[in-house]
């Protein structure tokens, strides 16, 4: 029997000895074993493209950050500030995007996303996801890191 996610309107706080205190909004899309790594990346990228004044796109992205990523980036407000730094700002409200081929070995996946802003400027980002093997997110693909990259170094024409 498949587990069905239903919207719940509240913030939930999770604390354990291996993670920083963080929150996520569970009325937004959440990790699910039913989502492939490509679907997770597409959901994140399109959420960031449509980010609004309340930062819902960033919150969706935070929901899909792995426990280790959340531990390193801190609570949601810190995460929001990091995404708004100049290095990652091209991920917000861009005009269009392209993707490289997704590469996966079944437990880790990587894909390059190239965003293009309203002025035609491109920015590349390498997404690294892992399939979680413990607890709450067992078998869910979650983001371990997003790095700014030059796509041409990876052989991707812009």
C-alpha positions in Angstrom: 0.0 0.0 0.0 1.5 3.3 -1.0 1.6 6.2 1.5 -0.4 9.2 0.4 0.8 12.7 1.3 -1.9 15.1 2.3 -1.5 18.8 2.8 -1.1 19.9 6.4 -0.9 23.6 7.3 1.7 23.9 10.0 5.4 24.2 10.6 7.2 21.2 12.0 10.5 21.4 13.9 12.8 18.4 14.0 15.8 18.1 16.3 18.3 15.3 16.7 21.9 15.1 17.8 23.2 15.0 14.3 21.3 18.0 12.8 21.0 21.7 13.3 17.6 22.8 14.5 15.6 23.3 11.3 12.1 23.6 10.1 10.2 22.8 6.9 6.8 23.5 5.7 4.9 20.3 5.1 2.0 21.9 3.1 4.5 22.3 0.2 5.9 19.4 -1.9 7.9 17.0 0.3 10.4 14.2 -0.5 8.7 10.9 -1.5 10.1 7.5 -2.6 7.9 7.9 -5.6 9.9 10.8 -7.1 12.9 10.1 -9.3 16.1 12.2 -9.0 15.1 14.0 -12.3 11.7 14.8 -11.0 13.1 16.1 -7.7 15.5 18.4 -9.6 12.8 19.6 -12.0 10.5 20.3 -9.0 13.2 22.3 -7.2 14.3 24.3 -10.3 10.7 25.2 -11.3 9.9 26.2 -7.8 12.9 28.5 -7.7 11.9 29.9 -11.1 8.6 30.8 -9.6 9.8 32.0 -6.2 7.6 34.6 -4.8 7.8 37.4 -2.2 7.3 34.9 0.6 10.1 32.6 -0.7 7.9 29.6 -1.3 10.3 28.4 -4.0 13.2 28.5 -1.6 11.1 26.6 1.0 10.3 23.9 -1.5 14.1 23.6 -2.2 14.8 23.5 1.6 12.2 20.6 2.0 14.3 18.6 -0.5 17.6 19.3 1.1 19.1 16.2 2.7 19.5 16.0 6.4 23.3 16.5 6.0 22.7 19.5 3.8 20.3 21.0 6.3 22.8 20.4 9.1 25.5 22.3 7.1 23.2 25.2 5.9 21.4 25.8 9.1 17.7 26.6 9.7 15.4 27.8 6.9 16.1 31.5 7.3 19.9 30.9 6.9 19.1 28.8 3.8 17.0 31.6 2.3 19.9 34.1 2.8 22.4 31.7 1.1 20.2 31.2 -1.9 19.9 35.0 -2.2 23.7 35.5 -2.2 25.1 36.7 -5.6 26.5 33.2 -6.4 23.1 31.5 -6.3 20.9 34.5 -7.2 20.6 33.4 -10.9 18.6 30.4 -9.6 15.7 32.7 -8.6 13.1 33.9 -11.1 15.1 33.1 -14.2 13.5 33.1 -17.7 14.4 29.7 -18.9 16.6 26.7 -18.2 18.3 23.8 -19.9 19.6 20.5 -18.4 22.4 18.2 -19.0 21.8 14.5 -19.0 21.2 13.1 -15.5 23.9 10.7 -14.4 23.0 8.2 -11.7 24.4 5.0 -10.2 21.2 4.3 -8.3 22.3 5.8 -5.0 23.7 9.2 -6.2 22.6 11.4 -9.1 24.1 14.5 -10.7 22.7 17.0 -13.2 23.8 20.4 -14.5 21.1 23.0 -14.8 21.8 26.2 -16.9 19.5 29.1 -16.1 19.1 32.1 -18.3 17.9 35.4 -16.9 15.8 38.1 -18.7 19.0 39.7 -20.1 20.2 36.5 -21.7 22.9 35.8 -19.1 23.5 32.1 -18.4 24.5 30.5 -15.1 25.3 26.8 -14.5 24.7 24.8 -11.3 25.6 21.2 -10.5 23.0 19.4 -8.5 24.1 16.4 -6.4 21.4 14.2 -4.9 21.6 11.0 -2.9 18.9 8.4 -2.2 18.4 8.5 1.6 19.0 5.2 3.5 17.7 6.2 6.9 14.7 7.1 8.9 12.1 9.6 7.8 13.3 9.9 4.2 14.2 6.3 3.5 14.4 5.8 -0.3 13.8 9.5 -1.1 16.1 11.4 -3.4 17.3 14.6 -1.7 19.8 17.3 -2.5 23.2 17.1 -0.9 24.7 20.1 -2.7 24.2 22.6 -5.4 27.4 24.2 -6.8 27.9 27.0 -9.3 29.8 25.6 -12.2 31.0 26.5 -15.7 28.9 24.1 -17.9 31.5 24.2 -20.7 34.1 22.6 -18.3 31.7 19.6 -18.3 31.3 19.6 -22.1 27.9 21.3 -22.1 27.3 23.9 -24.7 25.3 26.9 -23.6 
